[in-house]
Amino acid sequence: FVDTSKIAVIGYCFGGSGVVNMAILGVDVLGVVGFHSGIQTSSRVQWDATTNNAVVKAKVLLHSGVDDDAATDVAMLEQEFEAAGATYEIVRYGKDVYHSFTEWSAAFPGQAMYDHRADYRSWESTKLFLKELFTGLPAAERGPENDMLQTGLHNYTCNTTTCEGYVAYNSSACTSSNKCPAVVIIHDWTGMDDYEMLGGKPNH
C-alpha cells in the first residue's frame, strides 16, 4: 500500500546521524528528518564532490539543540549542503536545549534533557515538512480578506514626532470588553506598503 515515490525517513540520535548520511550518500527518498542528530564529522560521512554524488537529492530537515551541536559543526554541514546543492533547513532550539530533547524520560542535567518547547515545535515543523514533501508547497496567493476586518491609518505620537501607522483587526472579535493580542510589524526600507499591510506572506 506504499507509494514508493513518496518516502521520507526520520531518525533520532544516532538514527539522526544515519539520515544525514543517507542524504549525503544520495539515497533515493524524498526527504529526511533528524532529531538531535550527531552531525560532527566523527559521527557522519562528509560530502565531497570527488567521492559523493554531485547533488543531495533528499530534502533535509534537522532539529538541533543549541547545547548539543556546536555552531562550528552546524556551519561545516551547511557548507557541505550548499556545495551539494541541497534543499535543507536546520532549526536550532536555544537556551538550555540539550541532546535528547524529544525523549520524555531524558533527565541528565547538562547532557541529555527533555524539553517540552523544543519537542512540540520540532514536531510541528516536521508535520509541515512532511506535508510539503508529499503534497507540494501551496500556491503563493493572497487569501481573501475577512469581511469583519477593520482597517485604517492612524496617527500616534513618538516622543515629539507624529507618526502614522496602519491598524487591522477583526471588529467582531476584538472589542473594548474583549481585548485581542497584537502583532506589531515594522516595515522594510521601502516604507509601509501592501507587503506589510497584508501580512507579508501568502494566504495570511
Secondary structure, 3 states (H helix, E strand, C coil): CCCCCCCEEEEECHHHHHHHHHHHCCCCCCEEEEECCCCCCCCCCCCCCCCCCCCCCCEEEEEEECCCCCHHHHHHHHHHHHHCCCCEEEEEECCCCCECCCCCCCEECCCEECCHHHHHHHHHHHHHHHHHHHHCCCCCCCCCCCCCEEEEEEEEEECCEEEEEEEEEECCCCCCCCCCCCCCCCCCCCCCCHHHHCCCCCCC
